[in-house]
Amino acid sequence: MSEPSPQSIRAEALEALLIEKGFLKAEDVDQVILRYGERVGPLNGAQVIARAWVDDQFREDLLNDASAAIAVYQFEGGQVEKLVVVENTATVHNVVVCTLCSCYPWALLGLPPKWYKDPEYRSRVVKEPRKVISEMGFDVAAGKSVKVWDSSAEIRYLVLPQPPENLQSYNENDLTGLVSRDGMIGVAER
């Protein structure tokens, strides 16, 4: 097991102090972790993507007005009041960033990963998106253009990855398991 980071040690110490002083209850902290780990997060986004892959009308609705299309799910977590879904195609690969801070659709993706908030990612992905995506483990095909979308306080973006080649051999639940948070940000294939 690796040693905890200095940030992790500070967070645990702060949590312990706030609990000791009576400002927080341990159960409340556990509920927040449970909420963002299980009820809010990448599984929600993966369900939306899988449905878009198998339901053409939903896909069209999602691309036209994503906020309205996902309203039926009543997801917790917010940050989807003005959601725009951008679709990866045979010729275009999309990637999302927030160049100012870390604006992000929490209800669909959960807590933002550390690298998404990192100033290096936020600046480099705009200048050299293909290289940054490659460094993260996914090589965008040479013939595809890469389009960068800048999330803000007013608008959040979500990538609709390309479905697997053999889409018909999967059911919607199986497809959900193929979708990652990183794919919905655009730094992974799916």
Steps between C-alpha positions, in 0.01 A plus 500: 500500500633845410551772754224761526566830327553817705160623373331181620662529843389865529144414390474219756641724776257778412208256492600358841530849649161611364339185640676542835382864527143400414477683166457173309378152573690202360173365358450821303843469343424137415171605337675757279755241391221248434299758304784592266635147482177317425201725433674780310770427258637321200239224510232761432690631200569147377128420514426807288768408246387136477142608442611743228683215328188280483220757476530727193225738615662545840839557330347768279328663800825486698693673222228765454429583867689282745361666812143428390586148381645393836238675715296179520782337697481759781870461571639641825813713507421789272717677248283384211261795472657588165660182374625459146592156366756483220532185293819325399483384138723331246654840421478698827616426855380734776667581830374715787685741726420793724780747443399724792443252781335158487141542378368152448163315487514342848164325471629300204870463577530523879786686658750642252827308483808673637658531154189681365556781751876512444617826335733300273212298352282811471760688298665220303186325374402821320842541334584138428190285558615199297828481696330537840243233414781269385692558823187391685503169316280544193623575149247684285512366143720710273214580261274644770491864596494579871253759624538651848192617691542747787250445781399800706267599781227548238549188288630149562610253230485123482654286226290231332767244408466284192325171576685170473517341154279206597232710670219253428670226702458700822197587708467846653628387842811344344564819303487703821799302623704600194473875567755675721504845652815575301320402177222748581764770546674394180840382625413132440329314218192414708 
